Amino acid sequence: MKPNAVVRRTIWPAIAVIASIAVYLIHPRLLEMLHLNADARTIYLLSGAASYFSAAWLGGRLIGIALERVGSNRRRVPKLLQELISAALFVAATIATTILVFGQSISGALAGSGLILAILGFAIRNVLADVLSGIALGLEAPYRIGDWVEIENMIRGRVVEIGWRTTRLLTRDNTYSILPNSQIARQRLTNYSAPRRHYRTHVQIVLDHDIAVALAKTMLAEAAAKPSIILTKPAPDVRVSSYDLDGIRYAVRFWVPSLAEDIDCRDAVLSSIDEAIRERGLPPPHARFRLKNADIPSENRTRDDMREAET
């Protein structure tokens, strides 16, 4: 952040802090010099409250600037965290002002408002659950602005804003989705951008039993390495996943730059594999069934009664 921008964001809070503290300290002398009949107690309370709140205002701005400098352009510090710190400072200023005004009777004032707070909390319990979940997400920071995330059974998308009650995602189809924080907190979340944006995925390929495993693995690895959209390092590799009736199942593993390119990378790898299979004229996989004559008792069956057919 440029120095001019820092000055613009902190100049008015700083002026408010200096002015309120000055009034708080010199208001008795100022009243005597100007021969004013104003109530010194009132000025004392107002200037003290102004000092607390202006200090919270300035502190929130300074901490926000510091957090913005810490966060990079790709993984910015969540806006919710900055708002949470500012809110905490203003809550502290409110408590300090209450103590300043009521003095020793603060416990009575808080006790009298307990019933009102209980009723209000019950009325906004759903909103409160979203806010508390948002605070927890902001402190734990499982995702940040710009991260690609997947929320179980719900949605995949890029985080564009983290608020007090909701988190906003932009999907790969350019759909803007708003999710309550309490709902996100209850679901399993996968962050595809942390600790790095690139990650490994795979596609399943089934080849005929007649194709040797060594030949199949070499062919699939070479085909998967051809598309330029995937990452070349680490190189793609192939693992045998299972030996099924319809063929041998292979897992072709490769690295993609980010979740935004996941579909395009899968399309490119599968298209390259299809091209390689067709160039070599390899047979497609087909199911195998064993037919048994169930009408003949097992002790009377002959070899002709037990046969295998391939379709």
C-alpha positions as CSV (number, residue, x, y, z in Angstrom):
1,M,0.0,0.0,0.0
2,K,1.3,3.5,-0.9
3,P,2.1,6.0,1.9
4,N,-0.5,8.4,0.6
5,A,-3.2,5.8,0.9
6,V,-2.1,5.0,4.5
7,V,-2.3,8.7,5.4
8,R,-5.7,9.1,3.8
9,R,-7.1,6.1,5.8
10,T,-5.6,7.2,9.1
11,I,-5.7,11.0,9.1
12,W,-9.2,11.5,10.4
13,P,-9.1,8.8,13.1
14,A,-5.7,10.3,14.3
15,I,-7.2,13.8,14.4
16,A,-10.2,12.5,16.4
17,V,-7.9,10.8,18.9
18,I,-5.7,13.8,19.4
19,A,-8.7,16.2,19.7
20,S,-10.7,14.0,22.1
21,I,-7.7,13.4,24.4
22,A,-6.8,17.1,24.4
23,V,-10.3,18.0,25.4
24,Y,-10.3,15.3,28.1
25,L,-7.1,16.5,29.6
26,I,-7.5,20.3,29.5
27,H,-11.2,20.9,29.6
28,P,-11.2,22.3,33.2
29,R,-8.6,24.9,32.4
30,L,-10.4,25.6,29.1
31,L,-13.7,26.3,30.9
32,E,-11.9,28.6,33.4
33,M,-10.2,30.5,30.6
34,L,-13.3,31.0,28.5
35,H,-15.6,31.6,31.6
36,L,-18.1,29.0,30.4
37,N,-20.9,27.7,32.5
38,A,-20.9,24.2,30.9
39,D,-21.0,21.1,33.1
40,A,-17.5,19.9,33.5
41,R,-18.7,16.4,34.3
42,T,-20.6,16.1,31.0
43,I,-17.6,17.3,29.0
44,Y,-15.4,14.8,31.0
45,L,-17.7,11.9,30.1
46,L,-18.2,12.9,26.4
47,S,-14.5,13.5,25.8
48,G,-13.6,10.3,27.5
49,A,-16.0,8.3,25.4
50,A,-14.8,10.0,22.3
51,S,-11.2,9.1,23.2
52,Y,-12.1,5.4,23.5
53,F,-14.1,5.2,20.3
54,S,-11.7,7.3,18.2
55,A,-8.8,5.1,19.5
56,A,-10.7,2.0,18.5
57,W,-11.3,3.6,15.1
58,L,-7.7,4.4,14.6
59,G,-6.6,1.0,15.9
60,G,-8.9,-0.8,13.5
61,R,-7.5,1.1,10.6
62,L,-3.9,0.5,11.5
63,I,-4.4,-3.2,12.1
64,G,-6.3,-3.5,8.8
65,I,-3.4,-1.9,6.9
66,A,-0.9,-4.2,8.6
67,L,-3.0,-7.3,7.7
68,E,-3.2,-6.1,4.1
69,R,0.5,-5.8,3.9
70,V,1.0,-9.3,5.4
71,G,-1.4,-11.0,2.9
72,S,-0.3,-11.5,-0.7
73,N,-2.4,-10.7,-3.8
74,R,-3.2,-14.3,-4.3
75,R,-4.1,-15.2,-0.7
76,R,-5.4,-12.1,0.9
77,V,-6.3,-11.9,4.5
78,P,-10.1,-12.4,4.8
79,K,-12.1,-9.2,5.2
80,L,-14.0,-10.9,8.0
81,L,-10.9,-11.0,10.1
82,Q,-10.3,-7.3,9.8
83,E,-13.9,-6.6,10.6
84,L,-13.8,-8.9,13.6
85,I,-10.7,-7.1,15.0
86,S,-12.4,-3.7,14.5
87,A,-15.6,-5.0,16.2
88,A,-13.6,-6.3,19.1
89,L,-11.9,-2.9,19.6
90,F,-15.3,-1.1,19.5
91,V,-16.7,-3.5,22.0
92,A,-13.8,-2.8,24.3
93,A,-14.4,0.9,23.8
94,T,-18.1,0.4,24.7
95,I,-17.2,-1.5,27.9
96,A,-14.7,1.2,28.8
97,T,-17.3,4.0,28.2
98,T,-19.9,2.1,30.3
99,I,-17.4,1.8,33.2
100,L,-16.6,5.5,32.8
101,V,-20.3,6.5,33.0
102,F,-21.7,4.1,35.5
103,G,-18.7,3.5,37.6
104,Q,-19.4,0.9,40.3
105,S,-23.0,0.4,39.2
106,I,-22.1,-1.3,36.0
107,S,-23.0,-4.7,37.4
108,G,-26.5,-3.6,38.1
109,A,-26.9,-2.1,34.6
110,L,-25.7,-5.4,33.0
111,A,-28.0,-7.5,35.2
112,G,-31.0,-5.4,34.3
113,S,-30.4,-5.9,30.6
114,G,-29.8,-9.6,30.8
115,L,-33.5,-10.5,30.1
116,I,-33.6,-8.3,27.1
117,L,-30.4,-9.9,25.7
118,A,-31.8,-13.4,26.3
119,I,-35.0,-12.6,24.3
120,L,-33.0,-10.9,21.6
121,G,-30.6,-13.9,21.4
122,F,-33.5,-16.4,21.0
123,A,-35.1,-14.3,18.2
124,I,-31.9,-14.1,16.2
125,R,-30.4,-17.5,17.0
126,N,-30.1,-18.5,13.3
127,V,-28.4,-15.3,12.5
128,L,-26.2,-15.6,15.6
129,A,-25.2,-19.2,14.5
130,D,-24.1,-17.8,11.1
131,V,-22.1,-15.0,12.7
132,L,-20.4,-17.3,15.2
133,S,-19.6,-19.7,12.4
134,G,-18.2,-16.8,10.4
135,I,-16.0,-15.7,13.3
136,A,-14.7,-19.3,13.7
137,L,-14.0,-19.6,10.0
138,G,-12.3,-16.2,10.0
139,L,-10.0,-17.1,12.9
140,E,-9.2,-20.6,11.6
141,A,-9.0,-19.5,8.0
142,P,-9.6,-22.8,6.2
143,Y,-9.9,-20.8,3.0
144,R,-9.1,-17.2,1.9
145,I,-10.2,-14.9,-0.9
146,G,-9.3,-16.4,-4.3
147,D,-9.1,-20.0,-3.1
148,W,-10.9,-22.8,-5.1
149,V,-12.9,-24.9,-2.6
150,E,-15.4,-27.7,-2.7
151,I,-18.1,-28.0,-0.1
152,E,-19.3,-31.5,0.3
153,N,-22.6,-32.3,-1.5
154,M,-23.1,-28.6,-2.3
155,I,-20.8,-26.7,-4.7
156,R,-17.4,-26.0,-6.1
157,G,-16.2,-22.5,-6.7
158,R,-13.7,-19.7,-6.0
159,V,-14.1,-17.7,-2.8
160,V,-14.8,-14.0,-3.7
161,E,-16.0,-12.7,-0.3
162,I,-16.1,-13.8,3.3
163,G,-18.7,-12.0,5.4
164,W,-20.1,-12.1,8.9
165,R,-23.1,-14.3,7.9
166,T,-22.3,-15.7,4.5
167,T,-19.5,-16.7,2.2
168,R,-19.8,-16.0,-1.5
169,L,-18.5,-18.3,-4.2
170,L,-18.1,-17.9,-8.0
171,T,-18.4,-21.2,-9.8
172,R,-16.6,-22.2,-13.0
173,D,-19.9,-21.5,-14.8
174,N,-19.8,-17.9,-13.6
175,T,-22.6,-18.6,-11.2
176,Y,-22.7,-16.4,-8.0
177,S,-23.5,-18.5,-4.9
178,I,-24.1,-17.3,-1.4
179,L,-23.8,-19.8,1.4
180,P,-24.5,-19.4,5.1
181,N,-21.4,-19.8,7.2
182,S,-23.2,-22.1,9.6
183,Q,-24.0,-24.5,6.8
184,I,-20.4,-24.4,5.5
185,A,-19.1,-25.2,9.1
186,R,-21.2,-28.4,9.2
187,Q,-19.9,-29.7,5.9
188,R,-16.6,-31.3,4.9
189,L,-14.6,-28.7,3.0
190,T,-11.7,-29.3,0.5
191,N,-9.4,-26.4,-0.4
192,Y,-7.8,-27.0,-3.8
193,S,-5.6,-23.9,-3.4
194,A,-3.8,-24.7,-0.2
195,P,-1.0,-25.2,0.4
196,R,-0.5,-24.7,-3.4
197,R,-2.9,-24.3,-6.3
198,H,-1.6,-27.3,-8.3
199,Y,-2.7,-30.8,-7.3
200,R,-2.9,-34.3,-8.6
201,T,-6.0,-35.9,-10.0
202,H,-6.7,-39.1,-12.1
203,V,-9.0,-40.7,-14.7
204,Q,-10.0,-44.3,-14.8
205,I,-9.4,-46.3,-18.0
206,V,-10.4,-49.9,-18.7
207,L,-8.4,-52.0,-21.3
208,D,-8.9,-55.5,-22.5
209,H,-7.2,-58.4,-20.7
210,D,-5.3,-59.3,-23.9
211,I,-3.3,-56.1,-23.6
212,A,-0.2,-56.6,-21.4
213,V,-0.1,-54.5,-18.3
214,A,3.5,-53.2,-19.1
215,L,2.4,-52.1,-22.6
216,A,-0.8,-50.5,-21.3
217,K,1.0,-48.5,-18.6
218,T,3.6,-47.2,-21.1
219,M,1.0,-46.2,-23.7
220,L,-1.3,-44.5,-21.2
221,A,1.6,-42.6,-19.5
222,E,2.9,-41.3,-22.9
223,A,-0.6,-40.3,-24.0
224,A,-1.3,-38.5,-20.7
225,A,2.0,-36.5,-21.0
226,K,1.1,-35.1,-24.5
227,P,-1.4,-32.3,-23.6
228,S,0.3,-29.0,-22.9
229,I,-2.4,-27.9,-20.4
230,I,-1.3,-30.3,-17.7
231,L,1.9,-29.9,-15.6
232,T,4.9,-31.7,-17.0
233,K,6.6,-32.0,-13.6
234,P,5.9,-34.3,-11.8
235,A,5.2,-36.4,-14.9
236,P,2.0,-38.4,-15.3
237,D,2.1,-42.0,-14.1
238,V,-0.2,-45.1,-14.3
239,R,-1.3,-47.6,-11.7
240,V,-3.3,-50.7,-12.0
241,S,-6.5,-50.1,-10.1
242,S,-8.4,-53.4,-10.4
243,Y,-8.7,-56.6,-12.4
244,D,-12.3,-56.8,-13.4
245,L,-14.5,-59.1,-15.6
246,D,-14.7,-56.5,-18.3
247,G,-11.0,-55.7,-18.3
248,I,-8.1,-54.3,-16.4
249,R,-8.8,-50.9,-14.8
250,Y,-6.0,-48.3,-14.8
251,A,-5.7,-45.1,-12.9
252,V,-3.9,-42.4,-15.0
253,R,-2.6,-39.8,-12.5
254,F,-1.5,-36.3,-13.6
255,W,-1.1,-32.8,-12.1
256,V,-3.3,-29.9,-13.0
257,P,-2.5,-26.2,-12.5
258,S,-5.7,-25.4,-10.5
259,L,-9.3,-26.4,-10.1
260,A,-10.3,-23.9,-12.7
261,E,-8.5,-26.0,-15.4
262,D,-9.5,-29.4,-14.0
263,I,-12.2,-30.1,-16.6
264,D,-10.1,-29.0,-19.5
265,C,-7.2,-31.2,-18.3
266,R,-9.4,-34.2,-18.0
267,D,-10.8,-33.6,-21.5
268,A,-7.3,-33.3,-23.0
269,V,-5.9,-36.4,-21.2
270,L,-8.9,-38.6,-22.2
271,S,-8.8,-37.3,-25.8
272,S,-5.1,-38.1,-26.0
273,I,-5.6,-41.6,-24.6
274,D,-8.5,-42.3,-27.0
275,E,-6.3,-41.2,-29.9
276,A,-3.4,-43.5,-28.8
277,I,-5.7,-46.5,-28.4
278,R,-7.2,-46.0,-31.9
279,E,-3.8,-45.6,-33.5
280,R,-2.6,-48.9,-32.1
281,G,-5.8,-50.7,-33.1
282,L,-6.2,-52.1,-29.6
283,P,-9.4,-54.1,-28.8
284,P,-12.0,-52.4,-26.6
285,P,-12.9,-54.0,-23.3
286,H,-15.9,-56.4,-23.2
287,A,-17.7,-58.2,-20.5
288,R,-17.2,-61.9,-19.8
289,F,-19.9,-64.2,-18.5
290,R,-19.9,-67.8,-17.3
291,L,-23.0,-69.7,-18.2
292,K,-24.1,-72.7,-16.1
293,N,-26.8,-75.2,-16.8
294,A,-28.8,-75.1,-13.6
295,D,-31.4,-77.8,-14.6
296,I,-29.0,-80.7,-14.6
297,P,-28.0,-82.0,-11.2
298,S,-24.3,-81.4,-10.4
299,E,-23.5,-85.1,-10.2
300,N,-24.9,-85.8,-13.7
301,R,-23.2,-82.8,-15.4
302,T,-20.6,-83.4,-18.1
303,R,-17.9,-81.2,-19.5
304,D,-20.2,-80.1,-22.3
305,D,-22.8,-78.9,-19.7
306,M,-20.2,-76.6,-18.2
307,R,-19.0,-74.1,-20.7
308,E,-17.9,-70.5,-20.8
309,A,-19.1,-67.9,-23.4
310,E,-17.6,-64.6,-24.2
311,T,-19.8,-61.8,-25.5
